[in-house]
Amino acid sequence: MPLPPLDLTLPTDTLRVVAWPDAVIDQLGHDPRSRYAERFWLPILGPSTYLFLRQAVSDLDLKPDGYDLPLTDSARALGLGHRGGRNAPFLRAIARSIQFKACCSIDSTTIGVRRRLAPLTRSQVTRLDPTLRDEHDAWSRETVRRPGIDEQRRRARRLALSLAELGEPDEVIEQQLHKWHLHPALAHEALQWARARQQGAPIPPPPPRSIVADPADTPSSVATVRQQDPEHPRVGDTRPAPVSSSASPTADDAA
């Protein structure tokens, strides 16, 4: 299989790595360190390329403006070699990441790296072994059923306000929302919203969608069970919180 046009045969000790943003993939894709990437992208990319992407994204978290990748040290850290020109294992891992559009070649010594991996295409899914293919199909069905971010935000706000009206302190409210599998960013924003509503202060704006974790990185919600009092859930209850819109305030109020 021909390699992408990345000339790393020149004598160079470092490779410049920068982020390669994409509005759609950054919103809908999966962190290379997520469960989705580990289960489904790993068999497609291969272990060397997968580990390279994980490390590159972790380094971009620390240096979002880009960084210089020391080829020898990085190859050794992954248990690979980089001697031998374009056929060196480490450089082939980088070239393979470009082939699957997880990276791009900007110039002869610079690459862009996606912070998130796109969902597998149908063609890629068919390349998985039958067990993983069935698992991916089940994950896709669950994703369709999972409530969207706007519904999750309304739900978090309703629950936070209910707990606030019971007189629970901020720390207890956030901890309880976490137990109900609400992302920490949503839980914190919902608490701010509930306190502002109680005090009649200006309602804080919702956070950007990008701070909400990939659903594959967080525990999936299980089926809702009946609560004794859905209007006022009990603190310390680790069961999923009710999703009914009958809780105070109304869905329109929490929008």
Backbone as JSON, one array per atom type, in Angstrom:
{
  "sequence": "MPLPPLDLTLPTDTLRVVAWPDAVIDQLGHDPRSRYAERFWLPILGPSTYLFLRQAVSDLDLKPDGYDLPLTDSARALGLGHRGGRNAPFLRAIARSIQFKACCSIDSTTIGVRRRLAPLTRSQVTRLDPTLRDEHDAWSRETVRRPGIDEQRRRARRLALSLAELGEPDEVIEQQLHKWHLHPALAHEALQWARARQQGAPIPPPPPRSIVADPADTPSSVATVRQQDPEHPRVGDTRPAPVSSSASPTADDAA",
  "N": [[0.86, -1.2, 0.0], [0.71, 2.18, -0.93], [2.5, 4.84, 0.68], [1.44, 7.9, 2.32], [2.25, 11.26, 1.14], [4.73, 12.12, 2.87], [7.66, 13.43, 3.7], [10.05, 12.21, 5.49], [12.6, 11.39, 5.36], [14.75, 13.01, 5.37], [17.58, 14.19, 7.23], [16.55, 14.69, 10.28], [15.8, 15.51, 13.62], [13.52, 16.05, 14.97], [9.93, 16.36, 14.82], [7.44, 18.55, 13.95], [4.39, 18.97, 15.62], [1.05, 19.83, 15.38], [-2.32, 20.88, 16.22], [-5.13, 19.69, 14.35], [-7.88, 20.98, 13.51], [-11.42, 20.29, 13.17], [-14.65, 21.19, 12.62], [-16.92, 19.51, 12.63], [-16.0, 16.84, 13.23], [-14.7, 17.36, 15.65], [-16.88, 17.84, 17.22], [-18.54, 15.55, 17.04], [-16.89, 13.36, 17.09], [-14.59, 10.91, 18.59], [-12.55, 10.77, 21.43], [-9.18, 9.72, 21.15], [-8.35, 8.32, 23.37], [-10.57, 7.17, 24.39], [-13.09, 4.7, 25.27], [-14.48, 3.85, 23.02], [-12.64, 4.33, 20.91], [-10.58, 2.61, 21.69], [-11.81, 0.1, 21.55], [-12.87, -0.09, 18.93], [-11.45, 1.45, 16.97], [-8.8, 0.69, 17.35], [-8.39, -2.01, 16.25], [-8.54, -1.33, 13.56], [-6.61, 0.67, 13.01], [-4.28, -0.45, 14.01], [-1.85, -1.37, 16.54], [0.53, 0.25, 16.85], [0.05, 2.71, 15.48], [-2.27, 3.51, 16.78], [-1.35, 3.86, 19.45], [0.48, 5.92, 18.99], [-1.26, 8.03, 18.24], [-2.8, 8.36, 20.58], [-0.78, 9.25, 22.35], [0.02, 11.59, 21.04], [-2.28, 13.21, 21.16], [-2.56, 13.48, 23.93], [-0.23, 14.94, 24.46], [-0.83, 17.27, 23.02], [-2.87, 18.24, 24.6], [-1.45, 19.26, 26.71], [0.18, 21.08, 25.41], [-1.3, 23.03, 23.59], [-0.77, 24.74, 21.44], [0.96, 23.43, 19.85], [3.89, 21.31, 19.42], [7.31, 20.16, 19.5], [8.18, 17.04, 18.37], [10.36, 14.72, 19.52], [11.95, 12.43, 17.59], [13.52, 10.06, 18.04], [13.37, 9.59, 20.86], [10.59, 9.45, 21.17], [9.89, 7.28, 19.56], [11.21, 5.23, 20.92], [9.8, 5.32, 23.33], [7.41, 4.21, 22.59], [8.18, 1.71, 22.0], [9.23, 1.32, 19.46], [11.18, 1.61, 16.4], [12.94, 4.22, 14.55], [14.77, 4.35, 12.59], [15.89, 3.85, 9.22], [14.58, 5.2, 7.21], [11.59, 5.83, 5.29], [10.39, 3.39, 5.8], [10.74, 2.79, 8.42], [9.47, 1.6, 11.55], [8.23, 3.5, 13.34], [7.83, 5.76, 11.72], [6.21, 4.66, 9.79], [3.95, 4.21, 11.32], [3.09, 6.83, 11.75], [2.61, 7.56, 9.09], [0.53, 5.83, 8.51], [-1.46, 6.86, 10.16], [-1.99, 9.19, 8.79], [-2.98, 8.14, 6.44], [-5.47, 7.2, 7.32], [-6.69, 9.54, 7.83], [-6.48, 10.62, 10.35], [-4.42, 12.21, 10.88], [-2.61, 14.84, 9.18], [-0.34, 15.79, 6.56], [1.46, 18.64, 6.74], [3.8, 20.02, 6.0], [7.15, 19.06, 5.03], [8.22, 18.46, 7.51], [6.24, 18.74, 9.4], [3.21, 17.87, 10.97], [-0.38, 17.71, 11.21], [-2.66, 16.88, 13.77], [-5.61, 15.17, 14.5], [-7.73, 15.86, 17.2], [-9.82, 14.28, 17.86], [-11.32, 11.19, 16.84], [-13.13, 10.25, 13.98], [-16.4, 8.67, 13.85], [-16.5, 5.17, 13.01], [-16.68, 4.27, 9.57], [-19.21, 2.59, 7.57], [-17.96, 0.74, 5.91], [-15.54, 0.35, 7.29], [-16.51, -0.76, 9.64], [-17.36, -3.25, 8.73], [-14.97, -4.54, 8.5], [-14.27, -5.31, 11.01], [-14.01, -7.99, 13.43], [-16.6, -10.5, 13.81], [-17.67, -10.45, 16.48], [-16.88, -7.93, 17.53], [-18.09, -6.35, 15.59], [-20.82, -6.77, 16.08], [-20.89, -5.67, 18.62], [-20.31, -3.01, 18.03], [-22.56, -2.33, 16.5], [-24.52, -2.55, 18.48], [-23.67, -0.5, 20.15], [-24.12, 1.68, 18.46], [-26.92, 1.64, 18.23], [-27.61, 2.22, 20.88], [-26.57, 4.78, 21.08], [-28.31, 6.22, 19.45], [-30.61, 6.11, 21.0], [-29.84, 7.51, 23.22], [-30.3, 10.47, 25.11], [-30.08, 13.8, 23.72], [-27.69, 16.55, 24.01], [-29.01, 18.91, 24.76], [-31.33, 17.95, 26.0], [-30.16, 16.52, 28.08], [-29.04, 18.65, 29.5], [-31.35, 20.06, 30.33], [-32.47, 18.13, 31.98], [-30.46, 17.87, 33.97], [-30.57, 20.41, 35.11], [-33.17, 20.49, 36.17], [-33.0, 18.5, 38.14], [-30.91, 19.52, 39.75], [-32.11, 21.87, 40.71], [-34.23, 20.79, 42.16], [-32.84, 19.48, 44.24], [-31.55, 21.68, 45.35], [-33.74, 23.11, 46.33], [-34.41, 21.46, 48.38], [-32.57, 22.16, 50.2], [-29.97, 21.25, 50.08], [-26.37, 21.37, 50.27], [-23.93, 22.88, 47.98], [-21.77, 21.12, 47.31], [-22.8, 18.58, 47.87], [-24.92, 18.47, 46.07], [-23.62, 18.51, 43.54], [-22.12, 16.13, 43.75], [-24.18, 14.26, 43.88], [-25.37, 14.55, 41.38], [-23.29, 13.61, 39.8], [-23.33, 10.93, 40.55], [-25.59, 10.13, 39.29], [-24.73, 9.8, 36.75], [-24.31, 12.09, 35.26], [-22.4, 14.31, 33.33], [-19.51, 15.92, 34.74], [-19.14, 18.64, 33.91], [-21.7, 19.38, 32.99], [-23.08, 18.99, 35.39], [-21.95, 20.95, 37.06], [-22.63, 23.32, 35.69], [-25.42, 23.1, 35.84], [-25.84, 23.34, 38.59], [-24.98, 25.99, 39.03], [-26.96, 27.3, 37.53], [-29.28, 26.56, 38.96], [-28.84, 27.79, 41.49], [-28.7, 30.47, 40.73], [-31.31, 30.82, 39.8], [-32.76, 30.43, 42.14], [-31.98, 32.7, 43.58], [-32.79, 34.74, 42.01], [-31.0, 35.89, 40.32], [-29.18, 36.86, 37.29], [-29.4, 34.32, 34.84], [-26.81, 32.03, 34.34], [-25.09, 31.56, 31.2], [-25.33, 28.59, 29.08], [-22.65, 26.13, 28.93], [-20.09, 25.8, 26.33], [-20.68, 23.34, 23.77], [-18.48, 21.74, 23.37], [-17.25, 21.1, 25.76], [-18.49, 18.97, 26.81], [-18.19, 15.59, 27.51], [-17.19, 12.94, 25.34], [-19.72, 10.53, 24.78], [-18.8, 7.91, 24.79], [-16.75, 7.97, 26.59], [-17.76, 8.16, 29.11], [-19.83, 6.67, 31.73], [-22.6, 4.79, 30.54], [-26.04, 5.68, 30.67], [-28.38, 3.79, 32.49], [-31.5, 1.92, 32.33], [-34.3, 3.83, 33.39], [-35.44, 3.74, 36.72], [-38.22, 3.37, 38.94], [-38.81, 6.0, 41.17], [-39.37, 6.85, 44.61], [-40.21, 9.43, 45.1], [-40.38, 11.34, 42.52], [-40.24, 14.08, 42.18], [-38.54, 15.06, 44.14], [-35.67, 13.79, 44.36], [-33.79, 11.39, 46.28], [-30.95, 12.21, 48.22], [-27.82, 10.68, 47.82], [-28.75, 8.49, 46.54], [-27.89, 6.2, 44.14], [-29.1, 5.34, 41.88], [-30.22, 5.79, 38.45], [-31.29, 9.09, 37.66], [-34.68, 10.39, 37.44], [-36.23, 10.94, 34.27], [-38.46, 12.23, 33.59], [-40.42, 14.99, 32.53], [-42.0, 16.16, 34.38], [-40.92, 17.05, 36.72], [-40.02, 19.8, 38.87], [-38.24, 22.69, 37.77], [-40.36, 23.29, 34.84], [-39.73, 21.83, 31.57], [-39.51, 23.85, 29.69], [-38.85, 26.02, 31.29], [-36.33, 25.3, 32.1], [-34.83, 25.46, 29.84]],
  "CA": [[0.0, 0.0, 0.0], [1.57, 3.36, -0.99], [2.45, 5.73, 1.83], [1.11, 9.29, 2.03], [3.43, 12.07, 0.82], [5.36, 12.73, 4.03], [9.09, 13.22, 3.51], [10.79, 12.23, 6.73], [13.88, 10.73, 5.13], [15.8, 13.98, 5.58], [18.14, 14.08, 8.59], [15.87, 15.57, 11.22], [15.64, 14.87, 14.93], [12.21, 16.37, 15.53], [8.8, 16.55, 13.93], [6.51, 19.51, 14.54], [3.02, 18.45, 15.73], [0.05, 20.85, 15.7], [-3.69, 20.39, 16.16], [-5.81, 19.77, 13.05], [-9.29, 21.07, 13.92], [-12.52, 20.07, 12.24], [-15.84, 21.54, 13.4], [-17.84, 18.37, 12.75], [-15.37, 15.73, 13.96], [-14.45, 17.77, 17.03], [-18.16, 17.78, 17.94], [-19.17, 14.23, 17.01], [-15.9, 12.29, 17.11], [-14.25, 10.22, 19.83], [-11.18, 10.94, 21.91], [-8.4, 8.49, 20.94], [-8.18, 7.61, 24.64], [-11.89, 6.72, 24.83], [-13.42, 3.28, 25.14], [-14.85, 3.62, 21.62], [-11.43, 4.24, 20.11], [-9.84, 1.42, 22.08], [-12.5, -1.11, 21.11], [-13.21, -0.18, 17.51], [-10.42, 2.01, 16.09], [-7.54, -0.04, 17.51], [-8.2, -3.07, 15.25], [-8.43, -0.75, 12.22], [-5.36, 1.4, 12.9], [-3.13, -1.21, 14.45], [-1.41, -0.87, 17.85], [1.54, 1.31, 16.81], [-0.59, 3.96, 15.09], [-3.2, 3.87, 17.85], [-0.58, 4.4, 20.57], [1.02, 7.22, 18.58], [-2.33, 9.04, 18.31], [-3.09, 8.61, 22.0], [0.28, 10.06, 22.92], [0.01, 12.91, 20.4], [-3.4, 13.99, 21.7], [-2.21, 13.82, 25.31], [0.76, 16.02, 24.42], [-1.52, 18.49, 22.59], [-3.61, 18.77, 25.75], [-0.49, 20.03, 27.51], [0.75, 22.14, 24.57], [-2.3, 23.18, 22.52], [-0.24, 25.49, 20.3], [1.87, 22.57, 19.12], [5.14, 20.96, 20.1], [8.31, 19.44, 18.7], [8.21, 15.63, 18.74], [11.68, 14.1, 19.31], [11.67, 11.16, 16.94], [14.17, 8.91, 18.67], [12.8, 9.35, 22.19], [9.18, 9.07, 21.04], [9.86, 5.91, 19.04], [11.59, 4.33, 22.01], [8.72, 5.3, 24.32], [6.37, 3.32, 22.07], [8.77, 0.42, 21.68], [9.42, 1.25, 18.01], [12.38, 2.23, 15.87], [12.66, 5.19, 13.49], [15.83, 4.3, 11.6], [15.54, 3.09, 8.02], [13.79, 5.99, 6.27], [10.13, 5.77, 5.32], [9.94, 2.09, 6.23], [10.94, 2.63, 9.86], [8.17, 1.33, 12.19], [7.6, 4.7, 13.89], [7.38, 6.62, 10.63], [5.07, 3.99, 9.16], [2.79, 4.45, 12.17], [2.64, 8.19, 11.45], [2.06, 7.55, 7.74], [-0.77, 5.15, 8.57], [-2.42, 7.79, 10.75], [-2.37, 10.1, 7.7], [-3.8, 7.36, 5.53], [-6.82, 7.12, 7.87], [-7.15, 10.92, 8.03], [-6.37, 11.05, 11.74], [-3.38, 13.24, 10.79], [-2.37, 15.34, 7.83], [0.99, 16.29, 6.34], [1.42, 20.08, 6.45], [4.99, 20.17, 5.17], [8.03, 17.9, 5.14], [8.56, 18.15, 8.9], [5.14, 19.15, 10.27], [1.94, 17.18, 10.78], [-1.52, 18.09, 12.03], [-3.26, 15.71, 14.43], [-6.99, 15.31, 14.98], [-7.92, 15.59, 18.63], [-10.85, 13.26, 17.99], [-11.45, 10.29, 15.71], [-14.49, 10.16, 13.46], [-16.99, 7.33, 13.98], [-16.15, 4.27, 11.92], [-17.59, 4.18, 8.43], [-19.79, 1.26, 7.43], [-16.93, -0.13, 5.34], [-14.6, 0.0, 8.35], [-17.19, -1.66, 10.57], [-17.39, -4.6, 8.16], [-13.64, -5.14, 8.65], [-14.12, -5.82, 12.37], [-14.43, -9.38, 13.57], [-18.06, -10.53, 14.07], [-18.02, -10.04, 17.85], [-16.75, -6.47, 17.62], [-19.09, -5.76, 14.7], [-22.08, -6.78, 16.82], [-20.76, -4.71, 19.71], [-20.42, -1.67, 17.46], [-23.96, -2.12, 16.13], [-25.25, -2.3, 19.72], [-23.29, 0.84, 20.6], [-24.8, 2.64, 17.58], [-28.33, 1.7, 18.62], [-27.69, 2.9, 22.16], [-26.32, 6.2, 20.84], [-29.54, 6.8, 18.91], [-31.57, 6.25, 22.09], [-29.33, 8.38, 24.28], [-30.79, 11.85, 24.94], [-29.12, 14.78, 23.23], [-27.09, 17.41, 25.02], [-29.99, 19.86, 25.27], [-32.19, 17.23, 26.93], [-29.36, 16.24, 29.27], [-28.9, 19.88, 30.27], [-32.62, 20.33, 31.0], [-32.61, 17.15, 33.05], [-29.52, 18.22, 35.03], [-31.06, 21.61, 35.78], [-34.34, 20.13, 36.98], [-32.56, 17.75, 39.31], [-30.15, 20.41, 40.61], [-33.05, 22.77, 41.38], [-34.95, 20.01, 43.17], [-31.96, 19.28, 45.38], [-31.33, 22.99, 45.97], [-34.95, 23.45, 47.09], [-34.38, 20.66, 49.6], [-31.6, 22.74, 51.11], [-28.69, 20.56, 50.03], [-25.24, 22.24, 49.91], [-23.45, 22.75, 46.62], [-20.95, 19.94, 47.13], [-23.67, 17.4, 47.87], [-25.7, 18.48, 44.82], [-22.76, 18.08, 42.43], [-21.79, 14.72, 43.92], [-25.33, 13.45, 43.55], [-25.53, 14.57, 39.92], [-22.27, 12.7, 39.26], [-23.78, 9.55, 40.78], [-26.63, 9.85, 38.3], [-24.04, 9.69, 35.46], [-24.27, 13.35, 34.53], [-21.02, 14.75, 33.18], [-19.18, 16.98, 35.7], [-19.36, 19.99, 33.37], [-23.15, 19.62, 33.04], [-23.49, 19.09, 36.79], [-21.54, 22.25, 37.59], [-23.46, 24.36, 35.06], [-26.78, 22.98, 36.37], [-25.83, 23.89, 39.94], [-24.96, 27.45, 38.9], [-28.28, 27.7, 37.04], [-30.25, 26.41, 40.05], [-28.61, 28.82, 42.51], [-29.1, 31.77, 40.17], [-32.77, 30.85, 39.75], [-33.23, 30.61, 43.51], [-31.67, 34.04, 44.05], [-33.3, 35.72, 41.08], [-29.88, 36.52, 39.62], [-29.14, 36.49, 35.87], [-29.11, 32.92, 34.62], [-25.56, 31.88, 33.57], [-25.28, 30.9, 29.9], [-24.84, 27.22, 29.05], [-21.27, 26.02, 28.46], [-19.97, 25.32, 24.95], [-20.89, 21.9, 23.64], [-17.23, 21.02, 23.29], [-16.75, 20.65, 27.05], [-19.2, 17.76, 27.2], [-17.36, 14.46, 27.11], [-17.66, 11.91, 24.42], [-20.47, 9.55, 25.54], [-18.05, 6.66, 24.95], [-15.79, 8.13, 27.67], [-18.47, 8.21, 30.38], [-20.74, 5.54, 31.88], [-23.89, 4.93, 29.89], [-27.19, 5.66, 31.56], [-29.18, 2.57, 32.44], [-32.93, 2.19, 32.26], [-34.82, 4.57, 34.53], [-36.23, 2.98, 37.66], [-39.21, 4.19, 39.61], [-38.39, 6.63, 42.41], [-40.5, 7.07, 45.52], [-40.69, 10.79, 44.91], [-39.6, 11.85, 41.4], [-40.07, 15.53, 42.27], [-37.44, 15.34, 45.04], [-34.86, 12.58, 44.48], [-33.09, 11.27, 47.53], [-29.51, 12.38, 48.18], [-27.13, 9.43, 48.07], [-29.29, 7.45, 45.67], [-27.03, 6.03, 42.98], [-29.87, 4.93, 40.71], [-30.38, 6.88, 37.49], [-32.31, 10.06, 38.01], [-35.84, 10.35, 36.55], [-36.14, 11.79, 33.08], [-39.76, 12.81, 33.34], [-40.43, 16.45, 32.5], [-42.94, 16.67, 35.37], [-40.2, 17.62, 37.84], [-39.94, 21.27, 38.88], [-39.19, 23.43, 36.96], [-40.75, 22.67, 33.59], [-38.66, 21.75, 30.57], [-39.36, 25.17, 29.06], [-38.16, 26.9, 32.22], [-34.93, 24.91, 32.21], [-34.15, 25.59, 28.55]],
  "C": [[0.89, 1.24, 0.0], [1.39, 4.25, 0.23], [2.07, 7.14, 1.42], [2.38, 10.11, 1.81], [3.97, 12.8, 2.03], [6.85, 12.43, 3.97], [9.81, 13.37, 4.84], [12.14, 11.53, 6.57], [15.04, 11.7, 5.31], [16.33, 13.85, 7.0], [17.49, 15.1, 9.51], [15.64, 14.82, 12.51], [14.26, 15.08, 15.51], [11.16, 16.51, 14.42], [7.83, 17.5, 14.62], [5.1, 18.94, 14.49], [2.1, 19.59, 16.15], [-1.34, 20.22, 15.62], [-4.27, 20.61, 14.76], [-7.31, 19.8, 13.33], [-10.25, 20.77, 12.79], [-13.81, 20.25, 13.03], [-16.76, 20.35, 13.63], [-17.22, 17.25, 13.58], [-15.09, 16.11, 15.4], [-15.73, 17.7, 17.87], [-18.66, 16.35, 18.08], [-18.19, 13.08, 17.17], [-15.61, 11.77, 18.51], [-12.79, 10.48, 20.18], [-10.4, 9.64, 21.67], [-8.18, 7.68, 22.21], [-9.49, 7.04, 25.17], [-12.05, 5.22, 24.65], [-13.78, 2.95, 23.69], [-13.6, 3.44, 20.76], [-10.66, 2.96, 20.41], [-10.49, 0.15, 21.53], [-12.59, -1.22, 19.59], [-12.15, 0.39, 16.56], [-9.11, 1.23, 16.19], [-7.37, -1.16, 16.49], [-8.03, -2.54, 13.82], [-7.06, -0.1, 12.03], [-4.14, 0.52, 13.13], [-2.55, -0.58, 15.71], [-0.42, 0.28, 17.79], [0.92, 2.67, 16.49], [-1.54, 4.43, 16.19], [-2.45, 4.48, 19.04], [0.03, 5.75, 20.23], [-0.04, 8.31, 18.71], [-2.7, 9.36, 19.75], [-2.05, 9.55, 22.61], [0.26, 11.47, 22.34], [-1.1, 13.78, 20.96], [-3.13, 14.38, 23.15], [-1.21, 14.97, 25.35], [0.13, 17.34, 23.95], [-2.38, 19.08, 23.7], [-2.7, 19.65, 26.6], [0.08, 21.22, 26.74], [-0.16, 22.37, 23.37], [-1.81, 23.95, 21.31], [0.72, 24.66, 19.45], [3.15, 22.31, 19.88], [6.05, 20.24, 19.12], [8.42, 18.02, 19.24], [9.61, 15.08, 18.48], [11.51, 12.68, 18.8], [12.27, 9.97, 17.68], [13.53, 8.59, 20.01], [11.35, 8.87, 22.09], [9.05, 7.64, 20.52], [10.21, 4.91, 20.13], [10.48, 4.22, 23.05], [7.59, 4.37, 23.9], [6.91, 1.94, 21.72], [9.02, 0.22, 20.21], [10.77, 1.85, 17.64], [12.02, 3.26, 14.82], [13.8, 5.25, 12.48], [15.36, 3.49, 10.4], [14.64, 3.85, 7.07], [12.3, 5.76, 6.43], [9.59, 4.43, 5.81], [10.2, 1.83, 7.71], [9.58, 2.47, 10.54], [7.48, 2.59, 12.7], [7.06, 5.6, 12.79], [6.22, 5.97, 9.87], [3.81, 4.17, 9.99], [2.22, 5.84, 11.9], [1.98, 8.22, 10.07], [0.69, 6.87, 7.72], [-1.84, 6.05, 9.19], [-2.88, 8.82, 9.71], [-3.28, 9.39, 6.71], [-5.26, 7.29, 5.99], [-7.37, 8.49, 8.27], [-7.27, 11.3, 9.51], [-5.29, 12.12, 11.88], [-3.31, 13.74, 9.36], [-0.94, 15.85, 7.75], [0.9, 17.76, 5.92], [2.63, 20.49, 5.62], [5.91, 19.01, 5.5], [8.38, 17.52, 6.57], [7.47, 18.56, 9.88], [3.89, 18.34, 9.94], [0.87, 17.8, 11.67], [-2.18, 16.82, 12.55], [-4.68, 16.04, 14.86], [-7.03, 15.02, 16.48], [-8.97, 14.51, 18.87], [-10.9, 12.44, 16.7], [-12.9, 10.22, 15.28], [-15.08, 8.79, 13.77], [-16.6, 6.47, 12.79], [-17.17, 4.36, 10.79], [-18.15, 2.76, 8.36], [-18.77, 0.28, 6.86], [-15.93, -0.56, 6.41], [-15.23, -0.95, 9.35], [-17.19, -3.09, 10.04], [-16.04, -5.3, 8.27], [-13.4, -5.66, 10.06], [-14.51, -7.29, 12.42], [-15.9, -9.4, 14.01], [-18.45, -10.07, 15.47], [-17.96, -8.53, 18.01], [-17.78, -5.77, 16.74], [-20.45, -5.7, 15.41], [-22.05, -5.77, 17.96], [-20.9, -3.28, 19.19], [-21.86, -1.37, 17.06], [-24.8, -1.83, 17.37], [-24.94, -0.91, 20.26], [-24.02, 1.9, 19.76], [-26.27, 2.77, 17.95], [-28.51, 2.44, 19.94], [-27.48, 4.4, 21.99], [-27.57, 6.9, 20.31], [-30.55, 7.03, 20.03], [-31.14, 7.24, 23.14], [-29.82, 9.81, 24.07], [-29.69, 12.79, 24.49], [-28.66, 15.7, 24.34], [-28.09, 18.4, 25.6], [-30.92, 19.19, 26.29], [-31.43, 16.89, 28.21], [-29.21, 17.49, 30.14], [-30.19, 20.22, 31.01], [-32.81, 19.39, 32.19], [-31.71, 17.49, 34.23], [-30.02, 19.43, 35.81], [-32.27, 21.32, 36.66], [-33.92, 19.44, 38.27], [-31.78, 18.65, 40.28], [-31.08, 21.35, 41.37], [-33.84, 22.04, 42.46], [-34.11, 19.81, 44.42], [-31.69, 20.6, 46.11], [-32.52, 23.4, 46.82], [-35.07, 22.63, 48.36], [-33.36, 21.16, 50.61], [-30.24, 22.06, 51.11], [-27.57, 21.54, 49.67], [-24.72, 21.93, 48.51], [-22.67, 21.45, 46.39], [-21.79, 18.67, 47.04], [-24.46, 17.33, 46.56], [-24.84, 17.99, 43.66], [-22.41, 16.6, 42.54], [-22.96, 13.83, 43.53], [-25.58, 13.42, 42.04], [-24.5, 13.66, 39.25], [-22.71, 11.25, 39.42], [-24.86, 9.15, 39.79], [-26.05, 9.9, 36.87], [-24.16, 10.95, 34.62], [-22.83, 13.85, 34.5], [-20.73, 15.89, 34.14], [-19.41, 18.4, 35.19], [-20.84, 20.34, 33.37], [-23.62, 19.8, 34.47], [-23.14, 20.46, 37.36], [-22.39, 23.37, 37.0], [-24.88, 24.32, 35.61], [-26.87, 23.55, 37.78], [-25.81, 25.42, 39.9], [-26.32, 27.98, 38.47], [-29.29, 27.65, 38.18], [-30.07, 27.48, 41.11], [-29.01, 30.19, 41.99], [-30.61, 31.89, 40.12], [-33.36, 31.07, 41.15], [-33.08, 32.06, 43.97], [-32.21, 35.14, 43.14], [-32.22, 36.46, 40.34], [-29.94, 36.16, 38.14], [-28.7, 35.04, 35.71], [-27.81, 32.8, 33.83], [-25.81, 31.17, 32.27], [-24.78, 29.46, 29.95], [-23.41, 27.17, 28.53], [-21.23, 25.61, 27.01], [-20.15, 23.82, 24.89], [-19.59, 21.13, 23.73], [-16.73, 20.52, 24.63], [-17.44, 19.39, 27.5], [-18.45, 16.57, 26.66], [-18.04, 13.6, 26.07], [-18.46, 10.88, 25.2], [-19.72, 8.24, 25.71], [-17.06, 6.75, 26.1], [-16.45, 8.06, 29.04], [-19.43, 7.06, 30.49], [-22.07, 5.81, 31.2], [-25.01, 4.91, 30.93], [-27.93, 4.35, 31.39], [-30.64, 2.94, 32.49], [-33.41, 2.86, 33.54], [-35.66, 3.67, 35.41], [-37.15, 3.92, 38.4], [-38.65, 4.72, 40.91], [-39.61, 6.82, 43.3], [-41.08, 8.46, 45.33], [-39.9, 11.41, 43.77], [-39.4, 13.34, 41.44], [-38.85, 15.88, 43.1], [-36.62, 14.08, 45.24], [-34.05, 12.58, 45.76], [-31.6, 11.44, 47.34], [-28.86, 11.05, 48.56], [-27.63, 8.29, 47.22], [-28.44, 7.36, 44.42], [-27.78, 5.53, 41.77], [-29.99, 6.09, 39.74], [-31.51, 7.81, 37.88], [-33.47, 9.99, 37.04], [-35.69, 11.3, 35.4], [-37.48, 12.45, 32.77], [-39.7, 14.31, 33.42], [-41.38, 17.02, 33.54], [-42.25, 17.3, 36.55], [-40.13, 19.12, 37.72], [-38.52, 21.68, 38.64], [-39.53, 22.69, 35.69], [-39.58, 22.65, 32.64], [-38.43, 23.09, 29.91], [-38.59, 26.1, 29.97], [-36.67, 26.59, 32.27], [-34.17, 25.06, 30.91], [-33.18, 26.73, 28.57]]
}
